[in-house]
Amino acid sequence: MSVAVCVTVLCLRTAYPNSYDNHSCLLSLRKNPPNLNLRSMRNLDEIVLHCTGTKIDACVTVESIRRYHVNHNKWQDIGYHYIIYRDGSIHVGRPIDIQGAHCEGYNAHSIGIAYVGGLDDDGRGCDTRTREQKRAILSLCRSLLIAFPTIHHITGHREHNPTECPCFNVATVRSIMRSEGFDVV
């Protein structure tokens, strides 16, 4: 089973078929982590959160982001490892074992997560996350922190590069993760 499949919240039920909801799956994962072959993985120590820089009503999919990144940016693939749609569904972008293209200077050792949105109706940076996206960001961060105990940093793109992205204060995510017992800064 690939690492990406193991850590994707939507696929936890595959790893733990006796768990009936995401919360139970996460508890099972924490108590009994899968035997992952991490020797071939990159040395991961950070999750970088992003927005797609799109308005609320924009039709954004993994494939539309991939097309933009490949055709406009001339990258080999989509830059993000995970994309969270407005309904809270989590979608795999670039395979997690391959370096992303989402945060200059930090790609080699990080996982990039983007939520769809980030701009208001006038095109200004704004926290447009839905309640479902907020929950999904927390769930995915939990899963990744459990699967990769070497990750101790959760940051926003703007903490590393001059941008408004992800258009919300990532310190709230770090605070919640710390309150749940994760060692993150």
C-alpha positions as CSV (number, residue, x, y, z in Angstrom):
1,M,0.0,0.0,0.0
2,S,1.5,3.4,-0.9
3,V,2.2,6.0,1.7
4,A,-0.1,8.5,0.0
5,V,-3.0,6.0,0.3
6,C,-2.2,5.3,4.0
7,V,-2.2,8.9,5.1
8,T,-5.1,10.2,3.0
9,V,-8.1,10.5,5.3
10,L,-10.4,9.2,2.7
11,C,-8.5,6.0,2.5
12,L,-8.0,5.2,6.2
13,R,-11.0,2.9,6.0
14,T,-9.0,0.7,3.6
15,A,-6.2,0.4,6.2
16,Y,-8.6,-0.1,9.1
17,P,-11.8,-1.8,7.7
18,N,-13.2,-2.3,11.3
19,S,-13.4,1.5,11.9
20,Y,-16.6,3.1,10.9
21,D,-15.7,6.8,10.8
22,N,-12.7,9.0,10.3
23,H,-12.3,9.6,14.1
24,S,-12.1,5.9,14.8
25,C,-9.8,5.4,11.8
26,L,-7.4,8.1,13.2
27,L,-7.5,6.5,16.7
28,S,-6.7,3.1,15.1
29,L,-3.8,4.7,13.1
30,R,-2.4,6.3,16.2
31,K,-2.5,3.1,18.3
32,N,-1.4,0.8,15.5
33,P,0.4,2.6,12.7
34,P,0.8,0.7,9.4
35,N,4.2,-0.7,8.6
36,L,5.2,1.8,6.0
37,N,8.5,1.5,4.0
38,L,9.7,5.0,4.8
39,R,13.3,4.2,3.7
40,S,12.5,5.3,0.2
41,M,10.7,8.4,1.4
42,R,12.0,12.0,1.4
43,N,13.1,13.3,4.8
44,L,9.9,15.1,5.7
45,D,9.8,17.6,8.6
46,E,7.1,20.1,7.6
47,I,3.6,20.6,6.3
48,V,3.1,23.8,4.3
49,L,-0.5,25.0,4.0
50,H,-1.7,26.9,0.9
51,C,-4.8,28.3,-0.8
52,T,-5.3,28.0,-4.5
53,G,-5.7,31.7,-4.9
54,T,-9.1,31.4,-6.5
55,K,-12.5,33.0,-5.8
56,I,-15.3,31.1,-4.1
57,D,-17.3,30.5,-7.2
58,A,-14.4,29.3,-9.3
59,C,-14.6,25.7,-10.5
60,V,-11.2,24.3,-9.3
61,T,-10.2,20.6,-9.5
62,V,-7.0,18.7,-9.1
63,E,-6.9,18.4,-12.9
64,S,-7.4,22.1,-13.5
65,I,-4.6,22.9,-11.1
66,R,-2.4,20.3,-12.7
67,R,-3.0,21.8,-16.1
68,Y,-2.2,25.2,-14.9
69,H,1.0,24.1,-13.1
70,V,2.2,22.1,-16.1
71,N,1.1,24.4,-18.9
72,H,1.7,27.8,-17.3
73,N,4.4,27.2,-14.8
74,K,6.1,24.5,-16.9
75,W,6.4,22.1,-14.0
76,Q,6.3,18.4,-14.4
77,D,3.1,17.9,-12.4
78,I,0.8,19.6,-9.9
79,G,2.8,21.3,-7.2
80,Y,0.7,20.3,-4.2
81,H,0.5,16.9,-2.6
82,Y,-3.1,17.3,-1.4
83,I,-6.0,19.5,-2.4
84,I,-9.1,20.1,-0.2
85,Y,-12.2,21.0,-2.1
86,R,-14.9,23.2,-0.7
87,D,-17.0,20.2,0.4
88,G,-14.1,19.1,2.6
89,S,-13.1,16.2,0.4
90,I,-9.4,15.5,0.2
91,H,-7.8,14.7,-3.1
92,V,-4.3,13.5,-3.9
93,G,-2.2,15.7,-6.2
94,R,1.5,14.9,-6.6
95,P,2.6,11.6,-5.0
96,I,3.9,12.3,-1.5
97,D,7.2,10.5,-2.1
98,I,8.0,13.0,-4.9
99,Q,9.2,16.5,-4.0
100,G,6.5,19.1,-4.4
101,A,6.6,22.5,-6.2
102,H,4.7,24.6,-3.7
103,C,7.1,26.6,-1.5
104,E,10.4,27.8,-2.9
105,G,13.3,26.7,-0.7
106,Y,11.1,24.3,1.3
107,N,9.9,21.7,-1.2
108,A,12.6,19.1,-0.6
109,H,11.4,18.4,3.0
110,S,7.8,19.3,3.1
111,I,4.3,18.2,2.1
112,G,2.1,20.8,0.4
113,I,-1.6,21.0,1.2
114,A,-3.9,23.5,-0.6
115,Y,-7.5,24.4,0.0
116,V,-9.6,25.6,-2.9
117,G,-10.3,29.3,-2.4
118,G,-8.4,32.2,-0.8
119,L,-9.8,35.2,-2.7
120,D,-13.0,37.2,-2.0
121,D,-15.3,38.4,-4.8
122,D,-13.0,41.4,-5.5
123,G,-9.9,39.1,-5.9
124,R,-8.4,40.1,-2.5
125,G,-6.8,37.6,-0.2
126,C,-9.4,36.3,2.3
127,D,-10.0,33.3,4.5
128,T,-12.7,31.6,2.4
129,R,-12.4,28.2,4.0
130,T,-15.7,26.4,4.6
131,R,-16.4,24.6,7.9
132,E,-15.7,21.3,6.0
133,Q,-12.4,22.6,4.7
134,K,-11.3,23.6,8.2
135,R,-12.1,20.1,9.5
136,A,-10.4,18.4,6.6
137,I,-7.2,20.5,7.1
138,L,-7.1,19.4,10.7
139,S,-7.8,15.7,9.9
140,L,-5.2,15.6,7.2
141,C,-2.6,17.3,9.3
142,R,-3.4,14.8,12.1
143,S,-3.0,11.8,9.8
144,L,0.3,13.1,8.4
145,L,1.7,13.9,11.8
146,I,0.9,10.3,12.9
147,A,2.3,8.7,9.7
148,F,5.4,10.9,9.7
149,P,6.7,11.4,13.3
150,T,9.6,13.5,11.9
151,I,7.2,16.3,10.9
152,H,7.4,19.0,13.6
153,H,6.5,22.1,11.6
154,I,3.1,23.3,10.2
155,T,3.5,26.6,8.4
156,G,1.7,28.8,5.9
157,H,3.2,29.6,2.6
158,R,3.5,33.3,3.6
159,E,5.8,32.3,6.5
160,H,8.4,31.4,3.9
161,N,7.8,33.4,0.8
162,P,6.3,36.9,0.1
163,T,2.6,36.1,-0.5
164,E,-0.7,36.3,1.3
165,C,-1.2,32.5,0.9
166,P,-2.9,30.7,2.6
167,C,-5.0,33.7,3.6
168,F,-5.6,32.6,7.2
169,N,-3.5,32.4,10.4
170,V,-1.9,28.9,10.5
171,A,-1.0,29.5,14.1
172,T,-4.6,28.3,14.9
173,V,-3.8,24.9,13.3
174,R,-0.5,24.6,15.2
175,S,-2.3,25.4,18.4
176,I,-5.0,22.8,17.9
177,M,-2.4,20.2,17.0
178,R,-0.4,21.0,20.1
179,S,-3.5,20.8,22.3
180,E,-4.0,17.3,20.9
181,G,-0.5,16.2,22.0
182,F,1.4,16.7,18.7
183,D,4.9,18.3,19.0
184,V,4.6,21.0,16.4
185,V,5.9,24.5,16.1
